[in-house]
Each structure stands twice: as C-alpha cells, then as structure tokens.
Amino acid sequence: MKYLDEFRDPILAKKILAEIHKTVTKPWVIMEICGGQTHSIIRNGIDQVLPKEIELVHGPGCPVCVTPLEIIDKAIAIAGKPNVIFTSFGDMLRVPGSKKDLFMVKSEGGDVRTVYSPLEALTIAKNNPKKEVVFFAVGFETTAPGNAMAIHQAAKEGIANFSELVSHVLVPPAMEALLSSPENRVQGYLAAGHVCTIMGWEEYDPIAEKYQVPIVPTGFEPVDVLEGILLVVKQLEEGRYEVENQYLRSVKREGNQPAQELISKIYKITDRKWRGIGEIPQSGLSIREQYSAYDANLKFSVEDIQTNEPELCISGVILQGLKKPNECPAFGKECTPTTPLGATMVSSEGACAAYYKYQRMGK
C-alpha cells in the first residue's frame, strides 16, 4: 500500500533502531506530544525495544483528554435543553462530566448526535430551522480550521440557529508550561505532526532556544516515531537544541497559511483550562466578538459553570509526563474503559486507553 507500508517497514525500522542504540550514550527523557503517537508507540512496542537510557513519557497530546471538566458539564447542560440538537464527534460522548456524560443525556431523551464534520452539523441546522443546533468544537489547531469554516459559512448564509461550544487548545503554550515547571523532566519533544501541518513550526524556534530542548515535528507511523526519536537523541548527544522536521511529507515551516488566516478571522487567543493541569495563559481559542451570535457559551448562558476535578483521577499528572498510566492506583480497577474516571481512559488517543488496550497493566 503506497504511502503507508513504507512507514511500517520492519527492515527500515530495525535500521533506525540500530542507529538509535549506536548513538545514545546518556539517559534522556523524551516526550511525545500527540496521543496518536502514544498509541503508535505502545501498539508497536517501540518503548520496549529502545535503549534503556531512553525514557518516553506521554504528553498532553489528546484534545479530548485535556478538555476541562467544566466544559463537559456545559455541554451536558446545553444538550439537555428541550429545543437543542447537540452534535459532536463520537469520542466526546463518553467523556465523564461531574455527574454524567453525553451518552446519558441521550438516553434521557436529549437529542445528541454524532457527526463527522462541523459542516454536517451546519447542514442539520439548515434542515431543522426551529431547533438550536450546537456543535462541540474540541481540538488542537488541527481541527480549528474546519470548525472556523462552519461559523464562517453560517454567517455568510445567515444561519442563526447554529452555534459552537468551543474548547480549542494550543500546543506551544502547553509545551512551554511543562518546560517551565519545577517538576519538569522533559529534555526533548516529538511535536505533533498534524498540528504542525496547520501551524508550521516557526513558533517552536524560541521554545527550543529558551529551554534548550530539541523539538522534532514527527508523524505517527512506527518508522516516523523511530526517526523522530533518533533526531532528538542525536541533538541531545551533540548538545544541539533546534527544531528539526521529521514529517517532511506533510509539514512546512510556514504551515498552511490560508487555514491560519481563517482561524484568526473567527477565533481569538485566550486563557484556557486544561483538564488535570489547570489554566495555561494564552493557550486556547474562543470566538471573536463579531461572531458572538455563534457562541453557545453565551447563547445558553453557561459561562458561569465551574467544576472541580475528581481527586482519584491522576490524568493531569500523566499528561505532564510525571507518571505512567499503570502507576495510577485506580488504573484497571475503579477506572476502565467502561467505568472511566477521566478522559484519558475514554479517548481513542488517551494514554490510559492505550495502556489498557495493549495490556500494559504492570508498572
């Protein structure tokens, strides 16, 4: 299969792995940012064949996982209203709020629908003019252009019964927040390739220089991940701290500029809470004032909902790379995919879900 088998080639993977073993001489801690990379690492056993000197830790790279509890509670409050059709990507429906999830709202009679695009939600609004249609706009910079386009199109067509509950988060501020923490262990980053496809990697240059960490935008297949690790290790061993692009087939330095312009037109940068981590300044997107008619947060007056995180769930510590999922006392016991305490066990990109699915039960 062209453009896929090439990046799952076991012979090439073994060559890169041998080069990693040959290069490393010191212990290094490397964080993969994206949950897709985490699943690739655990599914393919990459962490188990690396030299013992290299430790991979899992970052806040799952937008579902870092969506704060209060946003889930806002979604549940809106979805339960009688005149609302609440639309979302499927991975948000089982993320637990403080008392229930969106699937429970649906079982109680709420009109909650899975969609595969925000423009599909917009079509539902056109076809149901007497209903308020809300789209749950969650994600990193990757999904922001599509979500922005839905608002742009709604405004262009004068569709007044459409709005978005926005919980977009931005990756670079989170990376910087982790590096500036006194508990930080990260010495190099595998940056999220899909985010860099949209945003490029120019904004990583000052982070690499300020904190002296190599940052390598990396793809998601086994060969991608291994090559990304090799590039980080080479820089660390040589005392270099640069941005080096592994994901050449998708990422350009400047990124996708039309997509960036659309994001900036519809959204503005704002402070944002990250589930289990807390508020990170200037790390999120919210709808600009001129498009406030499409802001579900304002339309349904749920902006004042505040919720505390459950104490038993340590997903915030896991997302900071300070612990592994199987070091959580609740992992595989109180917390399973059918009885999740946190989003990291629910999301298809969550670190806890990866460890559970691939039977990494022991410490």
N, C-alpha and C positions, 0 to 999 in steps of 0.2 A: 504494500500500500504506500504509494508515493507520499512523501512529507510526513509520514508517521513512523513507519518501520525504521527509517533512518535514525530516529531518535530513541529507538528501543533496541538498537543493535547490540547484542551481548558482547560481541568481539570488540567493538569500539568502546563499550562501557568498561570492559576489563583493561583496555589500554589506558584509558583515562584514570581508572582506579590505581593502576600500577604507577602512573606518574604522580598521583597524589601521595602514595606511600613513599616514593622516591624523594619527594620534595619536602615533606614535613619533618621537622626536627624538634619542634617545641609544642607544648599544648596550646590549643586555640579553641575559642568558643565562637561559633558562627550561628547566626540566627537567620532562618528563612522567614521572610515576611508573610508570604501568602499561604493560606490554608490548602490551596491546591498543590503547592509544593510539599507541604507537610504530608498530605495523603500519598503523593508520589514516593516520598522518602520512606514512609512506613510500609506502604504496599509492596514496594520493591526491595525492602530490607537494606536500603542504602546506608543507613546509620550503623547497621550491624557489620558491614564489611569495610568501613573506613578505618584508618589507623586509630589506635586507642588514644592518640594525642588530640584527635579532633572530636569535639562535642557539638552536636547540633541541638539547638534549643528552638522552641516554636514561638513565633511572634504573634502579634495581634492582627493576623492576616486574614481574618474571616469577618466580613462586614456584618453578617448575621450575628456572629458571636459577640461583637462589640456594641451592638445596638442596645442602648441603655434600657433598663427595666421600665423606666417611666414612659419611654416611647412605646413599648409594648402595651402598657396599660392605657396609654392614649388611644392606640389602635383598637384595643378591645372596647373602650368606651364609645368610640365612634361607630365601630362595626355593630354594636348592639342597638343603635338607634333605628327606629322603625322605617324611616324613609331612605335608608342608606344601602347602597351596594358597595361593599368593601372589597377591593381587588388587591391581589398581592402575588408575588412569586411564591411557589409552593413551600420553599424552605422556611418561610416566616410563620407558617400556620401552626407549627408545633412548638415554637419558642415560648417557654413559660413566662407569663406575666406574674404579678404578685399573687393572683388567686386562680387564674385560668389562662387558657391560650385561645387563639382564634378558632381552632377546631371546635372547642367547647362552645364558643359563641355561635358557630354554625349549627351545632347540634341543638342549641336552644332556640333556633329559628332565625338567627341572623343571616342575612344574605351575603355570605362570604364566598368569593370566587377566586380560583387560581387562574392567573393569566400568564402569558409567556412574553409579553411586551407591554410597556405603558401605553403604546398606541392602540393595543387591543382594549385596554381599559377605556381609552378615549372613544373608541367605537361603541362600547357598551353605553357610555354616556349619551352618545348621539341617538342610540336606539331606545333609550329609556329617559326621555326628557323630563318626566315627572319625578325622577329619582335623583338623589345626590350620589354621584359615583366618586369614590375616593381610591386613589392608588397609593400603596405603601412604597414610597421611594427610598429604598435602602441600598447602600452600596458604597464602594470606594469611588474614585474618579472614573473607574471603568464604566460604570452604568450611568453616570451623571449625564452624558450627552443625550442618551435616549430618553431619560426622564425629563431633561430640559426641553427636548423636542416636543414632548407631549404637551407641556404647558404652552410653548410657542405656538403649536398648532391649535390648541384650544382658544388662545387669544385671537389668533388670526381668523378663526371660523366663528368666533363669538359664542363658544360653547360654555355656558355659565354654570352648568351643573356638574362640572369636573373639578377636582382638586387633588392635591398630593399631600400626604403626611410625610415630610422629608426627614430622613435621618442619614444623610450623606456624611461620610468622614474622609479626611485627607491623610494620606500615608506619611509624607515627610515630617509633619509636626509630631506624629506619634513616634517615629524613629528617633527624633531629637529628644523627645520627652524621656524615652527609655535610656538614651545615652547619658542624659544629664542627671539621672537618678543615682543617688549614692550606692544603691544596691546593684547597679548595672554590672553585667558580666560579659556583655556582647563586645566582641573585638572585630567582627566583620559581618556584613549583611549580604544575603541573597535578596535583592529587591524584587518586588512583584512585577513580572514581565507585562501583565495586562495593563496595570496602572501606567507603567512607563510607555506603553504603546499609545496611550492617550496623551499623557502629560510630558513625555520625553524624560530626560534625566539631568537637565541643566540645574534644577533646584537641589539635586543631591551633591553637587560640587562643593558648596560651602559647608555642608554637613560632614562630608568626608575630610575636608581640610580642618575644620574646627575641632572635631573629636578624634581625628587620626584613626579612621576606620575605613577599610576598603568597602566599597559598595558596588555590587555587581548585579545589574538587571538580568534576571535569569528566567528561562522558560520552565516548563512543567513536566516534560518527559524525563526519563531516567538519565539519558545522556546529557540533557540540558543541565540537570541538577548537579551531576558529577563534574561537568565542565565548569559550572559556576563555583563549586567548592574549590576546584583546582585553581581558578583565577584568584579567588580570595586568599587561599593558602600561599600562593606564590607572592602576592603582595605583602602579606604579613611576614613571611620569611625574609623578604628583601627590604622590609621597612618602608614600603610604599603605601600611600593612603589615597587612592584615586577612585574615580568612577570608571568602570570598565564594562562594556556592554557585551554580555554573552548572547543575548536574544536578538541577534543581528537580523534574523528573518522577519522580525516584527517591530522592533524598537528603533526609532531615530532620535538623535539628540534633542531635536526640537519638538518631537511628538506630533500629534495630529492637531494642527493649529485651528482648522475650522471647528473641530469638536471643542477645543478650549474656548474659542470665541463664543460658542453657543452656551457653554456652561456659564461663562462670565456675564452673558446677557440676562440669563434667567435667575441665577443664584449669586449670592454674595458669601464671602468667607465670614465665619462666625465661630465663637467658642462652642465646644461640643463635649458632652459627657461621653465616655467610653465605658461600656459595661465592665464592671470589676476593676477598672483602672481609675476612674474619676474624670474630672474636667481637664481637658487639654486646650489651652488657648489657641484660637485661630486654627482649629483642626476640623472644622465642619463646614457644611454649606447650608444656607437657608434661602428661602425665596425672597427676591428683591421686592421692595415696597410697591413698585409699579405693577407687579404681578400678584399682589396680596390677595386678590379675589380668588386665586387658585391655591391658597394656603389653607389646608384643612385644619391646621393647628389654630388658626384664627377663626375660620368659618364655624367651627364647632366648639369654640371656647374651651379647649382642653389644655391650654398652655400652662395652667397652674398645677397640673397633676405632678406630684413629686413622690417617688417611691424609693425605699431603701433596699439594698441588695441583701439576699439571704446570706447569713453568716456561714452556713455549712459548705456552700459552694466556693471553691478557691480558683475559679476560672480566671479571675483577674491576675492572680499570681502566675498561673500557667501562661497567660497571654503576654506576660512580661519576661518570659524565659527563665523564671526563678525556680519553677518546679515542673516536673513532667506530669501528665495526667494520671499515671498509675501511682503517683505519690500522694494523691488525694485520698483521705480516709473513706470518702463516700463513693469512690470510683468502683463501678461494677457491683455496688451494693445498693445503697439508697439511690444512687444515680446510675441509670442505664438509659438506652435509647427509648425505652417505653415508659420510664419514670424519670425523666431528666430534671436535674436541679438547675442546670444552666444551659445556655445556648451552645456551648462548645460540645455538648453531647448530642445536640439535635441537628446542627447544621451539617450538610454534606461535606463542608470544608473544615469542620471543627476538629481540633487536635484530640479532644477526648473521644469523639466519634471514631477517629482513625485508630486510636489505640484499642478501643473496644472491638471494632470491626475486624482488626487484624491480630486480635488476641495478644496484645501486649499487656497482659494483666499483672505481671510481677514488676517489682521495682528494678 
